[in-house]
Amino acid sequence: MFFESTGQYWIPLFNIFSDSDLELILANPQHIKNVPGRKTDVKDAEWIAQLGRCGLINQSYILLRSASITLFNSLSSLS
């Protein structure tokens, strides 16, 4: 499963799926070029999936799970 690390939105999903048998790959948005033309979430998701299937996404460094939960809680309190 491929995630793009934009904002804080990826953290809860990543934490939920981290206990599964799925391979989770977090992509740095600066390393992924967006689809040319009008930007939509659907086009972005399709682009990330295509890059992932082709092996073109390098996995980003991820803090320990407890640290990411702490980060999420800290970011949530700022909203």
Order of alpha helices (4+ residues) and beta strands (2+ residues): beta-alpha-beta-alpha-alpha
